[in-house]
Amino acid sequence: MHRIPLTFRSSVIARVLMLVSGLLLAGMARADTVLVLGDSLSAAHGIDRDAGWVHLLQQRLGDEHRVVNASISGDTTSGGLERLPDALEKFNPDVVLLELGGNDGLRGLPPEQMKNNLARMIEMSQDAGARVALLGIMIPPNYGESYANAIRDVYPQLAKQYDIPYVPFILEGVALHDDLMQRDQIHPNAKGQPIMLDNIWPVVTDVLNDNA
């Protein structure tokens, strides 16, 4: 039996290792980065950040995806619009989840202004090559039925205009449930976060699977 020269074997091993490393790097390059741009509902206000739905999303997606939480408590669509360009440049996301508008409503800001700000954020994200989804919110009816409806309707209107997925109400099944809400009755507690994630999950899988 002929012996394979040591130098030849070393060369083959080195090439195999290079090939495996290249495949691993290629796999990492294909991993999607998900940018969450939101307000206190995504910033885990009042609870441990690791208990928030954004962190739970990272856990559910696993290491093959990177989730970046660029949410700030109290933010409005105007604030998000101002912050988005830097976030797009810094993180180069494949997916952008926009969870903004609740504070616009709670502050009584014009729904048309909110709609225009979100539209510009959608266009900015798409121009940067990202796929976008809207995470909708509703405000209490004591703000006036017509005003509350105008805020609510912004999300389906934009979703239709830009042909993007959206969640009508991320607090579905959480709001008005005392055991799932903090004392302020605005922010979910840690028990409510997994339900929020379940509400959002279908939209996340939608945009992640849409590679068009």
C-alpha positions in Angstrom: 0.0 0.0 0.0 1.3 3.4 -1.0 1.6 6.0 1.7 0.1 9.4 1.1 2.8 12.0 1.6 2.3 14.1 4.7 2.6 17.4 2.8 -0.3 16.2 0.5 -2.5 15.2 3.4 -1.8 18.5 5.2 -2.7 20.4 2.0 -6.0 18.5 1.6 -6.9 19.1 5.3 -6.1 22.8 4.9 -8.4 23.0 1.9 -11.2 21.2 3.6 -10.9 23.5 6.6 -11.0 26.5 4.3 -14.0 25.2 2.6 -15.9 24.6 5.8 -14.9 28.0 7.1 -16.2 29.6 3.9 -19.5 27.8 4.2 -19.9 28.9 7.8 -19.1 32.5 6.9 -21.6 32.3 4.0 -24.2 31.0 6.4 -23.6 33.9 8.8 -23.8 36.4 6.0 -27.2 35.0 5.0 -28.6 35.4 8.5 -31.3 38.0 8.7 -31.0 41.1 10.9 -34.3 42.2 12.4 -34.5 45.8 13.6 -37.3 46.7 16.0 -38.0 50.4 16.1 -40.6 51.0 18.7 -41.6 52.7 21.9 -42.0 51.5 25.5 -44.1 48.5 24.4 -41.0 47.2 22.7 -38.4 48.7 25.1 -39.7 46.4 28.0 -40.7 49.4 30.1 -41.1 48.6 33.8 -39.8 45.0 33.5 -36.5 43.2 33.0 -35.3 43.7 29.4 -34.7 40.0 29.0 -38.5 39.4 29.8 -39.6 41.7 26.9 -41.1 40.4 23.7 -38.1 41.5 21.6 -35.7 39.5 23.7 -38.2 36.6 23.5 -38.2 37.0 19.8 -34.4 36.6 19.6 -34.7 33.4 21.7 -37.4 32.0 19.4 -35.5 32.8 16.2 -32.2 31.4 17.5 -28.7 32.3 16.7 -29.2 32.2 12.9 -31.0 35.6 13.2 -29.9 38.8 14.9 -32.5 41.0 16.6 -31.7 44.6 17.3 -33.9 46.5 19.7 -33.8 50.2 18.8 -36.9 51.1 20.9 -37.2 54.0 23.2 -39.9 54.6 25.8 -42.0 57.6 25.0 -41.0 57.7 21.4 -43.5 59.0 18.7 -43.5 58.4 15.0 -41.7 61.8 14.6 -38.9 60.6 16.9 -38.7 57.3 15.1 -38.5 59.0 11.8 -35.6 61.1 13.1 -33.7 58.0 14.4 -34.3 55.6 11.6 -31.7 56.7 9.1 -28.8 56.2 11.6 -30.3 52.8 12.6 -30.5 51.7 9.0 -26.9 52.7 8.3 -25.6 51.2 11.5 -27.4 47.8 11.5 -28.2 47.3 7.8 -31.3 45.3 8.6 -33.0 42.8 6.4 -36.3 43.3 8.3 -37.7 46.3 10.0 -40.6 46.0 12.5 -42.2 49.4 13.1 -44.0 49.6 16.5 -44.8 53.2 16.8 -47.9 55.4 16.9 -49.3 54.7 20.4 -47.7 57.8 21.9 -48.9 59.9 19.0 -52.4 58.8 20.0 -52.0 59.3 23.7 -50.7 62.8 23.1 -53.5 63.7 20.8 -51.3 64.2 17.7 -52.9 64.4 14.3 -53.5 60.9 12.8 -52.5 62.2 9.4 -49.1 63.3 10.7 -48.6 59.8 12.2 -49.6 58.2 8.9 -47.1 60.4 7.0 -44.3 59.7 9.4 -44.9 55.9 9.2 -45.1 56.1 5.4 -41.7 57.8 5.2 -40.2 55.2 7.5 -41.6 52.4 5.4 -40.2 54.0 2.3 -36.8 54.6 3.9 -36.6 51.0 5.1 -37.6 49.6 1.7 -35.1 51.9 -0.1 -32.4 50.5 2.2 -33.4 47.0 1.0 -35.3 45.9 4.1 -38.6 44.2 4.3 -41.1 46.0 6.6 -44.0 45.0 8.9 -46.2 47.3 10.9 -47.1 46.5 14.5 -50.3 48.2 15.3 -51.7 49.7 18.5 -55.1 51.0 19.6 -55.8 53.8 22.1 -58.6 53.8 24.7 -62.0 55.0 23.4 -62.1 57.8 26.0 -60.0 59.8 23.6 -63.1 60.0 21.4 -64.4 57.2 19.1 -63.6 59.0 15.9 -60.1 59.9 16.9 -59.4 56.4 18.3 -60.7 54.8 15.1 -58.5 57.2 13.0 -55.4 56.0 14.9 -56.4 52.4 14.5 -57.0 52.7 10.8 -53.6 54.1 10.0 -52.0 50.6 10.1 -54.3 48.7 7.7 -54.3 51.7 5.3 -50.5 51.8 5.1 -50.3 48.0 5.0 -52.6 48.0 1.9 -50.8 51.0 0.3 -47.3 49.4 0.6 -48.4 45.7 0.4 -46.8 44.8 3.7 -48.0 42.6 6.6 -49.2 44.2 9.8 -50.6 43.3 13.2 -53.8 45.1 14.0 -53.3 45.2 17.7 -50.2 43.8 19.4 -51.9 43.9 22.8 -54.7 41.6 21.7 -55.5 39.3 24.6 -53.4 41.3 27.0 -55.0 44.8 27.3 -57.7 45.0 30.0 -56.4 41.8 31.7 -55.2 43.0 35.1 -53.0 39.9 35.6 -51.1 40.7 32.4 -50.8 44.5 32.7 -48.7 46.7 35.0 -50.4 49.0 37.4 -50.5 51.9 34.9 -52.8 49.7 32.7 -50.8 50.8 29.7 -47.7 48.5 29.7 -47.9 44.7 29.8 -46.0 42.9 32.6 -43.7 40.0 32.1 -46.6 37.5 31.9 -48.1 39.5 29.0 -44.9 39.5 26.8 -45.2 36.0 25.4 -48.7 36.7 24.3 -47.5 39.8 22.5 -44.9 37.8 20.8 -47.5 35.3 19.7 -49.5 38.1 18.2 -46.5 39.4 16.3 -45.0 36.0 15.3 -47.0 35.4 12.2 -46.0 38.7 10.7 -42.3 38.1 11.6 -42.3 34.7 9.9 -44.1 36.4 6.9 -41.4 39.0 6.3 -38.5 36.6 7.1 -39.8 34.1 4.5 -40.3 36.9 1.9 -37.0 37.1 0.1 -38.4 38.8 -3.0 
